Amino acid sequence: MKGEQQKGEQQKGEQQKGEQLNGEERAAALEQELAAARAELQHERLTRQMENELRRAGAIETEAATALLRERVRAAQEAGKEVDVRGFVAEMKKAKGVLFGGGAKTQVSPPSGATGAARSERTSVEAATQAAEAARASGDRRALLRYLRLRRG
């Protein structure tokens, strides 16, 4: 009986050790999961900050500006420098004014005569309506921006 009792106690001890290891493994896994969630949250905050700063600066070509800004932020992070999104956007606005509407704009000459103006207005209304339907159907941001530009005139 003593032998059986010792075996039972030994098995309980081994089981508790196993549970302890499982608990440690589980804690490590949870810590990794927490670190990943924190990294994802930091990435989302940075993305939101970049979008807000580009919007404030008046970026017209948002996709291109965002791609350039992401590259600049990534390079700063790799170099271990502080990420100053507002400063990066200001520098980008000076260097790449085209992305913010500061580039050379071509002007279309107004239609000549009364019939030309009427035809031009009708065409632009039709184009805006078609662009609105395309934007609504696709949900694409570029299509929405095209519609808004057409509507603005």
C-alpha positions as CSV (number, residue, x, y, z in Angstrom):
1,M,0.0,0.0,0.0
2,K,2.8,2.4,0.8
3,G,4.2,1.8,-2.7
4,E,0.9,2.6,-4.3
5,Q,0.5,5.7,-2.2
6,Q,4.0,6.8,-3.1
7,K,3.2,6.2,-6.8
8,G,0.0,8.2,-6.5
9,E,1.8,11.1,-4.8
10,Q,4.6,11.0,-7.4
11,Q,2.0,11.1,-10.2
12,K,0.3,14.0,-8.6
13,G,3.6,15.8,-8.3
14,E,4.4,15.2,-12.0
15,Q,0.9,16.3,-12.9
16,Q,1.3,19.5,-11.0
17,K,4.7,20.1,-12.6
18,G,3.1,19.6,-16.0
19,E,0.3,22.0,-15.1
20,Q,2.9,24.5,-14.0
21,L,4.7,24.1,-17.3
22,N,1.5,24.4,-19.2
23,G,0.7,27.6,-17.2
24,E,4.1,29.0,-18.0
25,E,3.7,28.2,-21.6
26,R,0.2,29.7,-21.6
27,A,1.5,32.9,-19.9
28,A,4.2,33.2,-22.5
29,A,1.7,32.7,-25.3
30,L,-0.6,35.4,-23.8
31,E,2.4,37.8,-23.4
32,Q,3.2,37.3,-27.1
33,E,-0.4,37.9,-28.1
34,L,-0.5,41.0,-25.9
35,A,2.7,42.3,-27.6
36,A,1.2,41.7,-31.0
37,A,-2.0,43.5,-30.1
38,R,0.0,46.4,-28.8
39,A,2.0,46.6,-32.0
40,E,-1.1,46.5,-34.1
41,L,-2.7,49.2,-32.0
42,Q,0.4,51.4,-32.4
43,H,0.3,50.8,-36.1
44,E,-3.3,51.8,-36.3
45,R,-2.7,55.0,-34.3
46,L,0.1,55.9,-36.5
47,T,-1.9,55.3,-39.7
48,R,-4.8,57.4,-38.3
49,Q,-2.3,60.2,-37.4
50,M,-0.8,60.1,-40.9
51,E,-4.3,60.3,-42.5
52,N,-5.3,63.2,-40.3
53,E,-2.1,65.2,-41.0
54,L,-2.4,64.7,-44.7
55,R,-6.1,65.8,-44.6
56,R,-5.1,68.9,-42.6
57,A,-2.4,69.7,-45.1
58,G,-4.8,69.5,-48.0
59,A,-3.5,66.5,-49.8
60,I,-5.2,65.9,-53.1
61,E,-3.4,62.7,-54.2
62,T,-3.9,60.9,-50.9
63,E,-2.7,57.4,-52.0
64,A,0.6,58.7,-53.3
65,A,1.1,61.0,-50.3
66,T,0.3,58.2,-47.9
67,A,2.7,55.8,-49.6
68,L,5.5,58.4,-49.5
69,L,4.7,59.3,-45.9
70,R,4.7,55.6,-44.8
71,E,8.1,55.1,-46.4
72,R,9.5,58.2,-44.6
73,V,8.1,56.9,-41.2
74,R,9.4,53.4,-41.8
75,A,12.9,54.8,-42.5
76,A,12.8,57.0,-39.4
77,Q,11.7,54.0,-37.3
78,E,14.5,51.8,-38.7
79,A,17.1,54.5,-38.0
80,G,15.7,54.8,-34.4
81,K,14.7,58.4,-34.8
82,E,11.6,60.0,-33.5
83,V,8.6,59.9,-35.8
84,D,7.3,63.4,-36.4
85,V,4.4,62.9,-38.8
86,R,3.4,66.6,-38.8
87,G,7.0,67.6,-39.7
88,F,7.2,64.9,-42.4
89,V,4.0,66.2,-44.0
90,A,5.2,69.8,-43.9
91,E,8.5,68.7,-45.6
92,M,6.6,66.7,-48.2
93,K,4.3,69.6,-48.9
94,K,7.3,71.8,-49.7
95,A,9.1,69.1,-51.8
96,K,6.1,67.5,-53.5
97,G,3.6,70.3,-53.8
98,V,1.8,68.5,-56.6
99,L,0.3,66.1,-54.1
100,F,-1.2,69.0,-52.3
101,G,-2.6,71.0,-55.2
102,G,0.4,73.3,-55.4
103,G,1.6,72.1,-58.7
104,A,1.0,73.7,-62.1
105,K,-2.6,73.5,-63.0
106,T,-3.9,73.5,-66.5
107,Q,-7.0,75.7,-67.1
108,V,-9.6,74.7,-69.6
109,S,-10.9,77.7,-71.7
110,P,-14.6,78.3,-71.1
111,P,-16.9,77.4,-73.9
112,S,-17.7,80.2,-76.3
113,G,-21.2,81.4,-76.9
114,A,-24.5,80.7,-75.1
115,T,-25.0,77.2,-76.5
116,G,-21.5,76.1,-75.6
117,A,-22.1,77.1,-71.9
118,A,-25.4,75.2,-71.8
119,R,-23.9,72.1,-73.5
120,S,-20.9,72.2,-71.1
121,E,-23.2,72.5,-68.0
122,R,-25.4,69.6,-69.2
123,T,-22.4,67.4,-69.9
124,S,-20.9,68.1,-66.5
125,V,-24.1,67.4,-64.7
126,E,-24.4,64.1,-66.6
127,A,-20.8,63.2,-65.8
128,A,-21.2,64.1,-62.2
129,T,-24.4,61.9,-62.0
130,Q,-22.6,59.0,-63.6
131,A,-19.6,59.4,-61.3
132,A,-21.9,59.5,-58.3
133,E,-23.6,56.2,-59.3
134,A,-20.2,54.6,-59.9
135,A,-18.9,55.8,-56.5
136,R,-22.0,54.5,-54.8
137,A,-21.9,51.2,-56.5
138,S,-18.2,50.5,-56.1
139,G,-17.5,52.1,-52.7
140,D,-14.1,53.1,-54.1
141,R,-12.6,56.2,-52.5
142,R,-11.0,57.3,-55.8
143,A,-14.4,57.2,-57.5
144,L,-15.9,59.3,-54.7
145,L,-13.2,61.8,-55.1
146,R,-13.7,62.0,-58.8
147,Y,-17.4,62.6,-58.2
148,L,-16.7,65.4,-55.7
149,R,-14.3,67.0,-58.1
150,L,-16.9,67.0,-60.9
151,R,-19.5,68.3,-58.5
152,R,-17.3,71.1,-57.4
153,G,-16.8,72.1,-61.0
